[in-house]
Amino acid sequence: MGKQETAYDYHRYKKLLAEAVDESKRLELIELLIHEKARDKLEAQRTSDRVAMTAQTVARVLGTSRHRDSF
């Protein structure tokens, strides 16, 4: 089971499960699933952080713009 950097792929996981005929293959599959889920959560957190930072920047720029317009 290589280090594939793909999103959740039902058919791929089904194939890997069918190939997991011994203890070491099953453990590799479990490790892969854990790794990919952790990677997905990290990417979601990064996306959330980027959105929050963008919103703060926009709010700061708009706030500064409004502040200048009031003078």
C-alpha positions in Angstrom: 0.0 0.0 0.0 1.9 3.1 -1.2 1.7 6.6 0.1 -1.1 7.9 -2.1 -2.3 11.4 -1.4 -5.8 11.1 -2.6 -9.1 12.0 -1.1 -11.5 9.4 0.2 -12.0 6.9 -2.5 -14.5 4.1 -1.7 -13.4 1.8 -4.5 -9.8 2.2 -3.6 -10.4 1.4 0.1 -12.6 -1.6 -0.9 -9.8 -3.0 -3.1 -7.3 -2.5 -0.3 -9.6 -4.2 2.2 -10.0 -7.2 -0.2 -6.2 -7.3 -0.4 -5.7 -7.2 3.4 -5.6 -11.0 3.8 -3.1 -11.1 6.6 -2.4 -9.2 9.9 0.3 -7.0 8.5 -1.8 -5.9 5.5 -4.8 -5.2 7.8 -2.5 -3.1 10.1 -1.2 -1.2 7.0 -4.8 -0.5 5.9 -5.7 0.8 9.4 -2.6 3.0 9.5 -3.4 4.4 6.1 -7.0 5.2 7.0 -5.9 6.9 10.2 -3.2 8.9 8.3 -5.6 10.0 5.6 -8.3 11.0 8.1 -5.7 13.0 10.1 -4.5 14.7 6.9 -8.1 15.6 5.9 -8.7 17.1 9.3 -5.5 19.1 9.1 -6.4 20.4 5.7 -9.9 21.4 6.9 -8.3 23.3 9.8 -5.9 25.1 7.5 -8.8 26.1 5.2 -10.8 27.3 8.2 -7.8 29.4 9.4 -7.3 30.9 5.9 -11.0 31.9 5.7 -10.8 33.5 9.2 -7.7 35.4 8.3 -9.2 36.6 5.1 -12.4 37.7 6.9 -10.3 39.6 9.4 -8.3 41.3 6.7 -11.4 42.3 4.8 -13.0 43.6 8.0 -9.9 45.6 8.9 -9.7 47.1 5.4 -13.3 48.0 5.3 -13.1 49.4 8.8 -10.1 51.5 7.9 -11.9 52.7 4.8 -15.1 53.7 6.7 -13.0 55.4 9.4 -11.3 57.6 6.7 -14.6 58.3 5.0 -16.1 59.7 8.2 -13.5 62.5 8.5 
